[in-house]
Amino acid sequence: MRKKNRILIITIALIIIFNTGQVIAATNPSYDEGYDVGYEWGAKNSDSSLSARNVYDNEYYESSEHRKIISKLGDKYIERDFRNGFLDGYDDGVDKNQAVDYASSLGRLLGEIYGARDFQNGEKSDWRDALPSDRQLRTMFNLRRFDSAYEDGFIDTFKISFEEYYIKGFDKAIFEPAKVSLEQGISDGEELGTIFGAVFGSKDYYEGKDNDYTRDLPSERTIRTEYSLNKDSDEYKNGFLSGFIRAYEEAYNKAYREANINNTLRNEQSAYSDGQEVGTIAGQMQATNDYMTKLNNDWKRSIPNDSFIINEFNLSIQTAKYRDGFISGYYDGYSSGYNERFNDLSQAAGSQKLKSEIIPISGGQVTSADGSFSIIVEPGTYFHDVNLNITTSYDASDRQYGPLIKSSDSYNISIINSSGNADDKKPLTISIEYYGDKQKGGIYRLDDYRWMYIPTTIEDGKMTAELKPSSLNQGATTYSAFVDANAMVFTDARGHWAKDEIATFVRRNVINGYSDMTFKPDRNISRAEFLTLLSRVYNWNTSYYTENLYAFKDADSFGNFSNIISYGLSHNYINGYSDGTFKPNNPITYNEVDIIMNRVIGYGSFKWIDIANDMLYEKKVRSSSFHNMNDKITRAEVVYMLYKITE
């Protein structure tokens, strides 16, 4: 095969040259690997009219086979040499059945080597002077073993090839280094220019700036200094500058335009599905309430209007297209969710069953129809008989809710209490049958279309949780058991007085611990961290807030808290200091918390002293605020306060 013959020719030539002491050639792993691959591809495409370069550029270059070889060769991989080997191998593979012309092949090989040798030795290009004599050729290749006609033909062919490739070898030795430097400079410049162009293109779009790639394009002087180009050759330097600027412009424009298109598509494509998802849950909840109060199946009766949806989901800050798409999806989801749930409830042997009992003032216990859920009412909780209803939804096999895995059916509880009066000091106790992981399991309540963890105790094959009786006065509430695959238990919170509240807010993704699996409940909390917790508890949409920041001397220290701080300032929840700073990392005091919470939930409706008294009564813990309201509040106290307010 021609591949083997080519290797044989090279080997013969190297032996001859080595033995004459003229040139010693080194192997090139990239070329050799490229030749082998190219030969195989050429053999497979021997009937094709495609050129070696066409196959390399359009079929092989981006292939997984090529990437594996790059990984295999590592630092030894040189794309230019690999490509040249591939092209040579491919041509040989295509012509594998063609006989080898040894005279021509040896003439080309030695001519190129001698041309390179003469340049390296500082000699002028003179192929005649470098050409071995006829006598030398006869000795080199043992031509005397052939007849005179073969000798003469071999020598004539050898000389023709030798002349051509001597000149090519000499030229290549002169110009190849400059060509390589130029190509490498262009390649390196393009690589870096692409990176920075893309960064600034996307950045300019999202900052609302016009498309202008020259805005942040560094000058040629800056580029030369930044990348130490003045220490390199002129060819590399010029190539780098040209490649960097051209690639920067292309990448900038591409990133700017893609950011524009992607932003529009993201908003418009997600709007309908976002609205549909929320509408489906709202429709299902309304259907459950209508069914339990014996209303007719009519989803249009209580569907909210556009204004309610816009206000409820803060759509006024969205684009008009997103708002319209969300509302359309909401109506679609609401109608389908309502009808599906109402029809399910209406079926006698359907997916849900009802349990309804009268609870006297002496209290009692009601167990769901499936026997897995129960609720205990202590004597004296209610001041007259009440009607307690449990609706079981057989949905334990429903899809996973993010990290939450369903581990029970859902139970919708409603209490018909005509007076609305109840003793909140006597909690209702609910329990769900459960035998799973005690660290990750818990009871969750459906709040505003989200499952929210409530403090849970797990023992003796069941989960238990306590509810305020008044929490059921506003209508039906749904509970279910879940396993949280991401649940964490912090070592320093297990025995802490606020362990239940901490566990609840961790499960609700309101707060996080530290990388060492601790929560540090008694550590102070900064002003910025406190605002962050408020934003999560009250679902502040801070995405578009960047106002009021640069009025502060220390605005550069805000970092990831910038939007949240701006939101708090814009709503007058918090202020800076008289010296023109905000001090986001300063520990926040009880007095500051008192002021902020009054502004967040309404003036006069919050007093820190009430929270401190509850801590003392319920947890037997005395807050340092009794000593001085300017003392610093702890992480645990903040969590306890927010839990008390929101529950």
N, C-alpha and C positions, 0 to 999 in steps of 0.2 A: 504493500500500500504506500501511497505517496508520503504519508506522514512518517512512516518508518524510514523511507528512503531519504526524506529531508533530514531527519535526525542523524542518519548514517553519514550523509554528506557533511553536515556540520561537525560531526565527530572526526571524520577524516581530515577536514580542514584544520581543526584545532590541533590534532596530532601532528600534522605536517608543520604548522606554524610553530607549535611548541618545540618540536624537534629541531627546527632551524633557529630557535632562540629569538624570533622576531616579535611575536605578539602572544600574550596569554589572555584569553577571554574569560570573563566571569559569568556565571549563570544569572538569569533574571527570572525570579519566581513569578512575577506578574505576567511577563511575556509567555513563559512556558505554560502557565495555567490557562491563559487566554488562548494559546495555540491549541491545546488539547480540547478545550470546549468548542472552539470554532471549528475544529476538524470534525467533531461529532455532529455539530449542526449542519456543516456543509455536506457531510455524507447523507444525512437525512433529507436534505433539500437538493439533492443532485439533479433532480428533474425540474427544479424551479428556476424561473427566470430572474428571481430577486438577487440583487447584488449583496455582497457581504456587508457593506456599510448599511444598506437598507434594513437587513435582518437585525444587525446589531442595535441600531438606533430605535427601531419600531417594535421589535419583538423581544430581544434579549435584555436590553439595558435595564428595564424596570422589572424584570422577572425575579421570582423568589430564588431561582437558581443562582442568579448573579449576586443577590444579597448574601446568600450562604457563603459564596466564595470570598466576598469582601470580608465577612466575619472570620473565615478560615485563615486568610492571609494576614489580617490585622495590619500592623504597621508596614508590612512588606508589600501591601497592595498599592500599585500606582496605575491609575485608570488609563493613562495614555499608553503605557507599555502593555497593559492587559488588552486594550482595544486593538493595538497593532498586532499582537499575537493572535487574537480572535480573527481578524481579517485575513491574516496569512493562513491560519489553520482552516478557515472556512473555504478559501479558494482551493487549498490542497484537498480538502474533503470532497468538494464538488468534483474535482478532477482525479479522484483516487485511482481510477483505472488507467490513467494516462501514464505512459512510460516516462521514466526519469531521464532528463537530458543532463548527464553528469558534467559534461564540459561547460555548458552554460551555467549550471547551478554553482559549480566550483568557481567559475570565473566571476560570477556576481558576488559570491561570498568573500573571496580573497580580495577582489577589487575594492569592496566597501571597507574591509578591515585595513588594507594597506593605505587607503585614502585617509582614514581616521588616524592611522599610525603616523603618516607623514605630517599631518597637521599638528598632532600632539608633540612631535619631535622638532617643530619649528621650521620644517622644510616647505618649499614652494610646491604648489600642485603640479606634478609632472608624472602622469600615468606611465609614460614610456620608460622613465627612469626606474619606476617601481616595478614594472612588469618583469617577471622572471624570464630569462632567456629560454629559447626552445629547448636547449640542452637541459636546463634546470627543470623545465616542465616534464620532459621525458623521464628524468630521474624521480621527480616528485611523485608522479602518478604511474610509474612503471610502464610507460607507453611502449617500450621496446618489445613488450610481449605481444603487441598487436602488429598488424601489417602496416606498411607505410601509408596507405590511403587513410586508415583509421587514425594514425598518428597525426597526419596533416590536418584532417578534418577536425579532430579534437582540439588541436592547438589554435586553429583559425577561430573556431567557435569560442574557445576560452578567452582569446584576446579581445574579441568584440564585447563580450560580457564584462570582462575585466575593466576595459576602458570606461564603459558606461557607469559601472558601479563604483569605480575608483573616484570618479568625479562626484557622484552622489555622496559617497562616504566623506570626501573632503569637505563638500559643501555643508553636509549635515553637521560635521564637527565644528564648523565655523558658526553656523546660524542656529543650530538646535538649542544651545543654552539660552540665547536671547529669546527664542520662540517659547521655550519652556517657561522662562521667567515672566514673559508677557502673559502667557496663558494662565499661569498660576496666579499672577497678580489680578487678572480679570476675574478668575474664579473666586479668589479670596475676597475681593472687593464686592462682588455680587452677593456672596453669602452674607456678609455683614450689612451691606446696603439693604438687602431684602428684609433682614430682621428689624433694623431701625426704621425703615420706611413703613413697614406694616404697623409698628408700634405707634408712630406718630400719626399715621393715617386714621387709625381707629380712634386714637385719643382726640384728634381734632374734631372728628364727627361728633363724638359724645360730649365734647365741650361746646358744641354749637358753632364752631368756626367754619369759615368757607374752605373749600377744597383748594389748598395752595401748598404744594409739596416743598416749595422753597422756604417756607416759614421757619422750619427747624433744621433744614438741611445744613450740615456743617460746611464751612469753607474748605477749599483744598488745603489751605495752610493748617487748619485744625485737624483735618484727616491725616495729613503727613505727620503732624506732631503726635496725635493720639495713638497712631499705630506704628510709630518709629520708622516711617517709610524713608526718611532721609539717610538711614543707615543701610538701605538696600540698593539694588541696581536701579538705573533709570527705567529699564524695561519693566521691572516688577512694579515700581512706583507708579509709572504712567498707566499700566494695566489696571492696577488696584483702584486708582482714582476714577478711571473710566468706568470700570465695572461697578464700583460703589455708587456713583452718582446715577448711572442708568438704572440699576436695580432698585435704588432708593425711590426714584420717581415712579417706577412701575409698581412696586410693592405699596407705596403710599396711596396711589390712586385706587389700586385694587382693594386695599383694606378699607379705605374711606367709603367706597361705593358698596362694598359688601356689608359694612356696618349699617349703612342706610337701609339696604334691602332686608337684611336679617332682622333689624329692629322692627321694621314694618310688618314683615311676615310673622315674627314672633307674637306681636300684639294681636294681629288680626286672626291668626290661626288658633291662638289659645283662648281668645275671648269667648267664642261660642262654647267650647268644651268646659271652660271655667264656669260659665253661667249654667250650663246644663248639669254639671255635677252638683252645684249648690242647690239648683232648683229641684233636682230629683229628691234630695234629702228633705227639703222643705215640703214638697208635695207628699212624701211618705208620712212625715210627722203630722201634717194637717189631716190626711186621710185617717190616721189612727185616732186623732181627737174627734173627728166627725163621726166615725163609726161608733166610738164608745159613748158619744152623746146622742146616738140614734138619729143623726141627720142623714138626709139622702145623699147618694153618690153624686156630687156636683163639684168638680174641681174649680169651676169658675166662681163659685160663691165667695171664696176667701182669698183668691189669688191677689197678691199685692200689685199696686200700680207702678208705673215707671219711676215715679218720684221716690216711692218707698225703697225700691231696689237700688236706685242711685245713692240715696242717703245711707241705707243699711250697709252697703258694701263699698262706700267711699269712691264711687265711680266718677264723681265730679272732677277728680284730678286726672282721670284717664282721658285718652283721645276720644273723639266722637265715634270713630270706627270701632274702637274697643268697647265703648259703652253700648253701642247698638248691638254688637255681636253678643255681648254678655247677656243683655236683656232678652234677646231672641232665644239664646240657649237656655236661659232661666225658665222662660215660659214653656219651652219644649220639655225640659226636664221635669218641671213642676207637674204638668198635665200627665205625663207618662208615669212619674213616680206616684202621684196621687191615685190614679186609676189602678195601677198594679197592686198597690198596698190595700186599697179599699176592697178590691175583688178578692184578694187573698183572705182578708179578714171575714168576708162574707161567706166563705165556703165553710160548711159545717165540719168537714173533715180536712180543712185546709191546713196551712202552715202555721196558724196561730190559734190559741185557745184563751178563753177568758176565765178568770176566777174572781168572784165578787162576794164579799161578806160584810156584814154589819159589825163594827167594832164598838162594844159598849164602853162606858167610861172606866170600867174595871180593866180595860186593856184586853189583849189577846194576841194570837198569832195566826197569820194567813200564809198558806203554802200554795205555790203555783200549781197549775194543772199537771205539770210534768214532774212535780215533786222535788225539783232541784233548786228552787228558790223559795225563800221565806222571809217574812218581815214580822218583827215582834214589836208590839206597842205596849209600853209600860202603863200600869194603872195611873189614872189622873193626867195622862198626856193631853187628852182632849176633854173638854168640859161638857160634852154631850156625845151621843152616838154619832159615828161617822161611817160612811160607806167607803170601803177600801177595795180597789180593783187592781188586778194584776193581769196584764196581757202578755202572753208568751209568744215570742217570735222565734220560730225554729230556724235560726240562721247561723248556727254554730259552724256550718260548713262554708260560710261566706268567704270571699277572698280576704287575703291578708291586708290589713290597714297599715301600710308602711312597715315599721318594725313590730307592730302589734299583731299578735296571732290570736284569733278567736279561740276561746277555750270553754265557752258556754253559749247557750242561746241568749237572746236579749229579753229583758223583762221591763215592761212599761208599767209604772206605778202611778195611780191617781187616787186621791182621797177627796171625796165630796164632803166638805166641812162647811156647812151653811154659815156659821158665825165667823169662820176664819181664825178663831182663837185657838191657841195651843201653848203648851208649856215647853219652851225650847231647852229648858234645863233637863228634860227627860228625852234623850235622843231615841229615835227609832233605830232598831238594829236589823240590818238586812244581811242575809247570808246566801252564798251560792256554793253548790257542791263542787269540790275541786281537789285534785290529787297530784297536781304538777309541781313545778319548781317554786319553792317558797320565796326565793329571792327575786324572781322575775315576774311572778303572778300578781294580780291585783284586780280590784273592782273599778270599773270605769263608768262615768256618767256621760251621756250624750249632751253636749253643750254647744249651741251655735254650730251645729253640723260637725263637731269634732268630739272625739272620745277623750274625756279628761279623767285622769287618775284621781281617786279619792283615797285617803288613808285606810289601809287594809291590814287586817290581822289574818294570818293563815295558820290553822292548826286543826287537827282531828278531822281531816278530809273536807274542810270547807273554808271559804273566805268569809270574813265578816267585816262590816263597816257601819259606822254610825252616821245618821242623818238628822239634821234639825227638822222637827215637824213642820215648821213654817216654810221650809224649802219646797214642800209639796203643795203649798197653797196656790201657787201661780199656774197650776195645770199639771198635766202628766209629765213624768220624767222617766227616761229609759236608762237601765243599768245592764251591764254585761261584764263577764270575766274575760280578761286577756292575759296573755304572756308577752311581756315586753322583751324582745330579743336583745335590746341594747341597754336594759336596766343595769344600773351600777349601784353598789352599796359602798359608801365611803366609810373607811375604818374608823375615822374619828367622829362619825355622826351616829353610830349604832346606839350608844348609850346617852346621847345628848338629849337635853330637855326638849329640843325642837326637831327631833329625828323624824316624826311623822310629817311635819310641814316641809322639812327639807326633802324627804323622799317624794312627797307630792309634787313639789316644784321641779325636782330633777326629772321625774317621769313626764312632766308636762313641757319639758324642754325650756323652762323659764330660766333656770340656773344651771351652772356647770361646776364641776369640781376641778381639781388640779391633776396634773399628769401622774403624781405619786399616789393616786386613788384616795386623796383626802379632800375634805370640803373646807376645813379651817373655819368652822362656824363662829368662833369667837374673835376672828380677825375683823378689823374695821373694813368698811366699804367706801370706795371713793365716790365723789360727786358724779363722775361720768358713769361709773358702774351702776349707781343707783338709778340714774335715768334710763340705762339700758334695761334694767329689770322692769321698770314702769312701762317701757315701750313694748315689752313682750307680754306683760300681764294685760295691758289695755289695748293691745294690737294697734299701736301707732304706726301709721304709714309714713316713714321718714325718708323714703327714697328721693323725694324731690326737694328736700330742705337743705339749703346751703347758705341761708341768709344769716345775717348778724354775726358771722364768725370772725371776719377780719377786723372787726372793731376792737378785738382783744389783742393785747401784745403777745400773748402766748398761744395764738391760734395754730401755730405750726405744731404744737404739741398735742393737738386734738386727735390726730390719727384716725382710726376707724370709728371714733366716737363723734366725728364732725356732724353727720346728719342728725344724730340723736340730740346732740347739744343744741343744734340750730332749731330743731323742733321744739325743744323745751323752752328756748328763748322766745321763739315766735309766738308761743301760746302763753307766755308770761308765767310759766311754771317755775322758772328759776332765773336768777340774775347773776351777773358777775360781781367782782369786787370793785371798790372805789378807786383802786390803783390801776384800773384798766385791764385787769387780768381776770381769767375765769378759773384757773387752777383746777383742771379736771381731775387731777390725781390726789387732790386734798381729801382726807377722810371727811365724810359728811357728819354733821352733828344732829342731835335729837331736835334741836330748835329748827334747823334747816329742813329736816324731814317734816316737821309739824307744819311749816309754812307751805312747802311744796304740795303735800297731800291735801291741804285745804284748798289749794288752787286747782288740783287735779279733779277732786271729787265734789267740790263745792264748799264755799266759805262757811264756816261754822258747823259743818257736818263731820269734822274730824278733830280729835284731840289725842295727842300722843299719850297723855296721861291715862286715857281709857285703855289703850293697848298695854301700857305698863301694869295697870291694875289687873287686867286679865292674865298677864304673864304670872303675876304674883299669886293670883287665886287658882288658876288652872295648872300652872307648871311649878309653882313654889320657887320661882326665880325672881330675884329683885334686880330690876334694871338700874344701871348707874345713873339714869336720867333723874331718879329721885334725888340724887345728890347735886347734879348740875346739868341743866338742859344743853349746855355747850360741850358736854362730853361727847365722845364719838360713838355712833351706833354700830352694832356688830352685824355681820352677815346673817346670823341666825335670827336676830331681832327683826331685821328687814323682812326675811322670809315669813316669820310668824305674823308680822303686821299685815303683809299683803294677803296671806291666806285668810286671816280673820276678816279683812275688808271684803274680799271677793267671794267668800263662802257665806 
